[in-house]
Amino acid sequence: MTTARRDTYTPETLLTVAVGVFNERGYDGTSMEHLSKAAGISKSSIYHHVAGKEELLRRAVSRAIDGLFGILDEPGAGRGRAVERVEYVTRRTVEVLVAELPYVTLLLRVRGNTRTERWAMERRREFDQRVADLLKAAANDGDLRADMDIRLATRLLFGMINSLVEWYRPQAAGGYDSDQVAEAVVRMAFDGLRTES
Amino acid sequence: MTTARRDTYTPETLLTVAVGVFNERGYDGTSMEHLSKAAGISKSSIYHHVAGKEELLRRAVSRAIDGLFGILDEPGAGRGRAVERVEYVTRRTVEVLVAELPYVTLLLRVRGNTRTERWAMERRREFDQRVADLLKAAANDGDLRADMDIRLATRLLFGMINSLVEWYRPQAAGGYDSDQVAEAVVRMAFDGLRTES
């Protein structure tokens, strides 16, 4: 039998543990019992910090959402031609995803069974829509290829970016740093893999 | 109480039901009981067709794997410059994914808990490797931008393609057909979203 650790958690450090468990077991598959075991403190100690697992979920996905929406308020997202702005937002989205990997992973995996999950999905859609609007503006400027459907391009762009949560591991041997990945996504999505012909 | 249907299944039609259940509940979370309920026939009727759920998994992922590897034997994958061949394989991969959507979805979701799952993951890696080899050959021909890491490009290309299983629904109103999606993936990945400057 393991002895319960003394509760030295803050809401912040408890969140780190919870996000790990949510990502491993899925939010639906996680009970307060699982969280208590992973944190090594009693359930009542957890309730001392948060009202329950949905509050932990809300805090965790908020961190990802705030990170993403924060990008849109940065100067690079607001000035210059739309195509430059959308490239900037793409680059920064990859950087935020890498910096907040477990939180964004959780955000991308929520499935809409609770109010918090539905709210998170709604906010995520809003973010995608903001990027779609920028792509649309760039197309109107004549800076994007005319034969590309913008809604489809948005899907594929986020498909490429969001796939990072499946395979990107910052500590992996021979791994890529945030800059390399961000640059590769922007170059591939906007300029393509082919050499200029 | 529902009456069990008379067993009019063939191994093929039973597979369709099983793949649906696997994709909904996850392979690990699916029992013979779930399959029996979804098919509306008894467990012993299912055992009349297959040895168990792992055989159904093997048949299902084989269908996806055979579809993907079949592409590599097509004339378009074998002749011409490497960059043309890899564009061909990319386009056909999207088409196979769309044509075999539930089967490829299952293939992309297996997690390696059984021998069949590990085999499927291995075959999938082999396919990715074949595409990476083509990209490498295209880079050696000078047809791909020199500043792009090939391993990273392969990951991002499959990230874009595989994201289709998350959002593409062939019957969706205002949806895209297989051709449109395949063309969009190839154009975005190889030529980029930007107009030629």
Interface residues (C-beta under 8 A of the other chain):
Chain A: V83 L135 G142 D143 L144 R145 A146 D147 M148 D149 L152 A153 R155 L156 L157 F158 G159 M160 I161 N162 S163 L164 E166 W167 Y176 Q180 V181 A184 V185 R187 M188 A189 F190 D191 G192 L193 R194 T195 E196
Chain B: V83 L135 G142 D143 L144 R145 A146 D147 M148 D149 L152 A153 R155 L156 L157 F158 G159 M160 I161 N162 S163 L164 E166 W167 Y176 Q180 V181 A184 V185 R187 M188 A189 F190 D191 G192 L193 R194 T195 E196
